[in-house]
């Protein structure tokens, strides 16, 4: 009897209304998905078109020179490109052990459940803090607090080019640390979800052959979750490269190039935020050129993320 009812259900003819609703939803979903691609291409085209004058004038030299002088109408974005890369890469390198380590402590029953819940809540709350608030905190609290430590590094390791300038206030190093604070929730959350998706049978199998907790974590669980963790790390890298307000407030906004992370610096996003409102003439085209470079960098990061995640998924699946 039940089997007959089930067959009748599957053999039931769909009404015209159901077919129209399904077809309309399919068309609507296709239009929404296509609109995102069209919007991205439109943004890319507009920025490229507006930067053509600067591209034709400076060419590749725009990427290798540091002079940015509206008075003489000479522009180069090497300082901003260097600041963007050094701050974002250094922030990601620091956030990997912090984020993945926090995710392990939250998911692997190392701490009591209440403590793990509190840590997870604090991580999620950290992601909700506006960037301008973090920028103010970096100026008035973080930078004065870390300055003695930076001075210590300068006094003992100042012969290293990356530590060769005396820290006297806002600079690249405080910008790196504030970016760590901003991307840490992304890395931690995605790493936690990736670790939670590892089947329990892998943990039980590792314990069954006599592996310790840390052996199973490093040799079984993390390799199984590595594709998701890598995707989260590269997503955080893209977030760090495009961050504007907090970095603008603490990096020093200096276009004088220096290898030292203790000196004031610049990023492409900070340069756009500071100068675009008052720019005119060829300066607008140069800023668009810098924005185009930033778009290419973030595009490369996203493509690299997809490639790495796919390779790791095939390797550890």
N, C-alpha and C positions, 0 to 999 in steps of 0.2 A: 504493500500500500504506500509506504513512504517512498519507495523507489519510483512508483508510478507518478506520485505527486511531483517528485524532483524532475522527472523527465518532462512532465507537463509544464513545469516552470521554465525549463530551458527551451522548450519548443514554442513557448508563448510568443506570439508576434508582437513586436514593439510598435507602439502607436506612432503616428506621424509627429506628434508633439515631442516625444522622447528623442526621436531621430533629429529633429530640428534643434533641440536644446543641446544635444551632444555635438552636432556639427557646428553650432554657433560657439560653443565653448572651445572647440578645437581651433576655430578661426581666431577667436579672441586671444587664446594662449599664443598662437603663432604670431599674431600682430604685436603682442606685448614683448615677446622674445626678440622679434625683429627690430622693434623700436629701440631696444637697448643697443643693438649693434649699430643702427643708424645714428643714434645719438653720439656714440663713441666716435664713429667715423666723422661726424659733423664737427665735433670738438677738435679732433685731430686736424681736420682740413682747415678750420678757421685759424688755429694757432700756426699751422704751417704757412698759410697764405699771408698772415700778418707779419711773419718773420722773414719773408723772402727778401725784403730790402736789406736787412742786416746780413742775411746769408750771402747775398751777392756782393756785399761790400767787404765783409771780413772773412768769409769762408771758414776754413778750419782754424784759422788763427784766433777766432773768437773763443775757441775752447782751450787755447794754450797761452793766452795773455791775461794779465791781471788788472790792467788799467781800466778804470771805470770813471770817466770824467765827462759829465754833461757839458762842461764849459768848452773843452776842446773837441767835443763830439767824438770821443774815442772810447770804445767799450770792449771789454774782455771778461769772460765769466769763469776763468780758471780758479780763482779764489773761492767762488761760490760752489763750483763743482767739487773742488777738493773738500770744502767744508761739509757738503751734503754727503759725500761718500764716507769721510772719516767719522762723522758723528753717527751715521746710521749703521755702518759696519761694526764700529766699536760697541755701540749700544746692543746690537744683536749678539755679539760675542759674549758680552757680560750677562745678557738676559738668558742665554741658553742654560747654563748650569743652575741659575736661580729659578727659572721657570720650570724646567724639567724636574729639578729637585723638589720644588714645592708640589708639583703634580704627583710625584711618587709618594711623598709623605701624606698627601690627601687621600690617595686611592689604595694604598697597600697596607692599611690597618697598622701602621707603625705607631701612630698616636691614637689616643682615645677618640671616640666618635664625636664628642662635643668639641674637642679641640680642632679636629679636622673640619667639622662644620663651620666653626668660627673662622678658620683660616680661609676656607673657600668663600665664605661670605665677604671677608675683608678684601680678597682678590677681586671679586665681582664689584664691590663698592669702589675700589680704586679705579676701575674702568669708567665709572660714572662721574668722576670729578672733572669739571671743565678744564680745558688746557690753559686758559687764562689764569685760573686759580693756581694750577701747578706752576705756572710761570712766576706768579707773585711769591709763592712759597719758595721757589728756587732762588729768587733774588734776595729775600729777606731772611731766610732760614738756612737753606741748604748750602749756598755759596759761602757765607761766612763760617759755617760749621766745618766745611771740608778744606777751607783755605790753609789752615796750619798743616794738614797732611800733604797738600799740594806743595807747600813751601818746603816741607821735609824732602819730598821727592826731587824738587828743584835743586836743593842744596847738595844732595848726595849724587844725583844722577843728571845734573844739568848738562853734562857733556854729551848726552844723547840728543840728537837733533829734535826728536819729538817732545823732549822735556827741557828745551834750551832757553825758554823765556820765563821770567819771574811771574807767578800768578798774583795779580793785583786786583782782581775783580771778575766781572763776566768774561767768559771765554769758551773755548771749544770743550774743555773738560767738563764744566758744569752742564753744558748742553748735552753732552753724552749721557750724563747721569740722569738728567730729567727725561731723556728719551727712554732710558732703561725703565724708569718708573711708568712711562706711558705705554710701552709695548709689553711689559711683564704680564699684565692680565691676558693679553692675546695669546702669548706663548704658553702660559700656565693653563688656561682654559682648554685650548686645543690639545695640549699634551695630556691633560687629565681625561678628556673625552676619548682620546686615542688609546690610552692605557685601559680605560674602563671597557673598551670594545674588544680587548684581548680575551679569547675564550678561557673560561675557568679551567677547562681540561688541560690547557698548557701549563698552568700553575700547578695543578694536581700532579701532572706527569713529572714535572721537574722535582716536586717534593717527593714523589714516589721513588725516584732513583737516588734519593739522598742529597739533593742539592739544598744548600742553605737559602735563606730568604734573599740575601743580596746576590748570590749566584744566580738564582732564578730571575731576579729583576734585571740584572745586567746581561745575562746570556740568553734569556728566553723572552721576557716581557718587553723590554725596550726594543730588541730587534723586530718583534712582531708589530710594534706600534711605531716603528721608525718613520714610515711613510707619512702618517698623520702628523707626527711631531715635526718633521722636516717642512711639511706644508705650513704649519703654524709659525715656524721660525721665519720662513720666507715671507709669509703674510705680514709678520711683525716688521720685517725689513722694509717692505713696501710702505707700511704705515710710518715708519721712522723717516724715510726719505721725503715724504710729503708733509710732515708735521710743520706747522707754521708758527702759531702764536707763542707757545711756550718757548720754542727755540729762539724766536725773534727777541724775546724779552731777556734772555740770559746769555746769548752767544757773543754779544758785544758789537755786532754789526759793523765790522771793520773790513774794508776791501784790501787792506795791506796784507800781502801773502806772507805766511810764516808756516814752517813745518810743525812748529810746537803746538801741542794741544792746550798749553797753558795760556796762549795768546788769544786775543779776540779774533773772531772769524766771521764767516758769512755762510749762509746756505742759499740755494736758489729760491726756496719758498720764502725765506726771510727777506731776500732782496726784492722779490715781487711784492710782498706785503708793504715794505717800506717805501718803495719808489713808484709803484704803478699809479697811485692816485695823483701824483704831481708830474708825471712824465708826459712829454710831448715830442713830436718829431721822430727822429731816428732812435731816440731812447725807448720809445714804445716798441718799435720793431726789435730792438736788442733785447728788451725784456721778454718779448714773445719768443725770440730765439732761445733764450734761457729756459722758458717754460716748455718749449718743444724738446729741449735736451732732457728736462726732468721727466716729461712724458715718455721719452724713449727709454730712460733708465728704469722707470717703474714697469714699462712694458717688458723689458728684458728680464726683470726680476720675476714677473708673473709667468712668463714663458719658461724660465728656468725652474720655477717652482713646480709647474705642471710636469715638466720633463723628469725632474728628480723624483717626484712622488710616483709617477708611473713606473720608473725604473725600479724604485724600492718596493713598490707593490708587487711587481712581477718577481722580484728576487725573494721576498719573504712571504709571499702568499702560498 
